[in-house]
Amino acid sequence: MRIHRVELAPPERAPAIPDETAAVAFESWVNGRLVDDSAIGSRTRIRTTTGRLVEGDLVEVSPGYRHTFGSPPASLLRAGERAREILFPGGVR
């Protein structure tokens, strides 16, 4: 399960941060297992894999990974091909 919570509202942000940063809330999204039965959008508690008990708004059930590091550079692809040629001169079977 994934919850969303506002850690700091704009007025609570540190005075030394840039104005464009201070104008928005500091938010977090935390994954864990539900402690109480809840529906999407409701306030709930989860227990994280490290054992922390965290409260927030339930936003997702069984979240997956959506991050990407982008496409690999062509030079890295060529280096991988070359490494395979050197390590396995006859090809991998």
N, C-alpha and C positions, 0 to 999 in steps of 0.2 A: 504494500500500500504506500501511497505517497501523499504527504500532507504539505500544505503551504502555510506559512506563517510570516507575519510582519515582525521582524526583530526590533526595528527602530522606525518610528514614523518620522517624516521630515523635520518636525520641530525638535526631535530628540537627537538628531545627527550632530556630530562634532562640529564646532564652529570653524575649524581650520580647513575643512574640505572644500573643494571648488563648489561654486553656486549651483552648477548644473547637477552635481552629485547630491548636494544637500537638498535639492528640490524633490527628490524621489525617496520613497521608503526603502529601507534595507530589508530585503526579503530572503527567505530560505525555503527550500523544498527538501523534505527529509523522507527517506524510505524506511519502512519497518513493518512490523506485524501489528494488526489491530489488537487493542486491548479490549475495546467495547464494540458491540455491533453498531455499525454506522452506515449512512447512505452518502453517496457523493454529494459534496457541498455542505455537509454538516460538520460541526465541530466534533473532534474525536481525539483519542489518544492512541499513540503507537509506541511499541518498544523497538528500539533500533537493534542492530546486530551486536552492538557493544553494550546493550542493556539499558541505555538511557530511556526514560519515559518522556515523550515529547507530545505536546498538544498543538493542534492546528486544524485547518479545514481540509477534509478529505477531498483530494482532487483526482486521484487515479488509483485504479485497482490493477495489480500486477504490472507495474511500469517496466518498460524495456529500456534499452540503451539507444539514444538517438544522436550521440555525439559522433563527430567524424574529424579526422585529422586532414581531410582533403585528399585529393588524388596524389599518388606518389609521383615524385619528380621522375622524368624520363631517364635522367642519369642514374637514379637509384635502381630503376627497372633494368637498365643495361648492366649495371654492376652485379645485380643478382643473376642475370643470365650468364655473365662472364664467370662468376664464382662457380656456378653449376658446371660450366664447361671445364674448368680447372679441376674441380673436385671429382667429377664424373666424366672423364674423357669419352667414354663410349656411350654416354647417356644413362639415365636412370631407368632401370627395368623393374 
